[in-house]
Amino acid sequence: MADETEPDLFAGARQPPPRELTRLSPLVRRLIAPNASPFTFNGTCTYIVGRGAVAVLDPGPGEDSHLAAILSAVAGETVETILVTHTHRDHSVLAGRLREATGAKIVGAEPFEPKGDGTDGLDSSHDRAYAPDVVLGDGERFGGRGFTLESVATPGHCSNHLCFALLEEEALFSGDHVMAWSTSVVAPPDGSMGAYMASLDKVRARKERVYWPGHGGPVVEPQRYVRALAHHRRQREASILTALHNGAATIPDLVARVYVGLDPKLTRAAGLSTRAHLEDLGERGVVAAEATEGETRYRRL
């Protein structure tokens, strides 16, 4: 899920990829689900990894037509594994039905555990019916016929987010952690800006040459791109601190000053992102929060 409140970093990456079955590399094919939106670009990317005996990564939302497209794409092959990067409903809902249709095991992210009442931030976007057969920890490897995948824990966008490295092709299935067409939503309480920034540093230190994201086309020159993402977040943080210094004290005030000219439809997303930055700044001892008269006010320390 992308954060459309953020500006383009590499505008050329914003061309929507074809939705039909597309071979991307010797080991990777892609289908795109019919769930286009301002937060999913032209739909969720479902990847088929391997040949003959395959893994399906992020089967996507509960669209009958997309399930039919996946089953058609793997006709004559055996689906052995269903991999899930995280449990937002646009990525994981079809996992159970695909398991029923193929007998494959669901492997990957752990089930979602709400931190509050389960309705705040993007918590309500999680797939509560998701039931994996195997939960993968950071650095665990999963072997398929002719390919090897390594899980890379990347919390931030959400607490249970995983990326998967395809070792044979030096590629990373980056889910919603890094996308070429937009930055990711980081929405507390499940999302964490501090964790997200640490996860950016983590993948940037790796050697993959291309990322295949959860929405949109490939991330090329990924180390350079991730560096730009981190720099952009630091600039956003600096803008928030400047606004606090100049008298803004609430999230609506900060959004009005930091996101000048924002489409009103994106105000809530901007507020969630601002809250994520403020929580991170608070944990680092830079900002203090005070609850007064039904609202939270912030100040620099």
Protein Blocks (a to p, Z undefined) as FASTA:
>chain_A
ZZfkbccfblmlmpccdfbdcdfbfkbccddddkbcfklonoccdddedehiacdehebp
adfklmmmmmmmmgoiacfbdcdfbfcfklmmmmmmmmmmnopacedjdddddfblopgc
jlmmpcfkbccfbdcdehiacddehiacdddddehjbmkbccdddfklopacekjmbcfk
bccddddfkbcfklmmmmmmmmmmpmbfbdcdfedcddehkllmmmmmmmmmmmmmmmmm
mmmmnopabfklmmmmmmgoiafklmmmmmmmmmmmmmmmmmnopaccddeehiacdddZ
Z
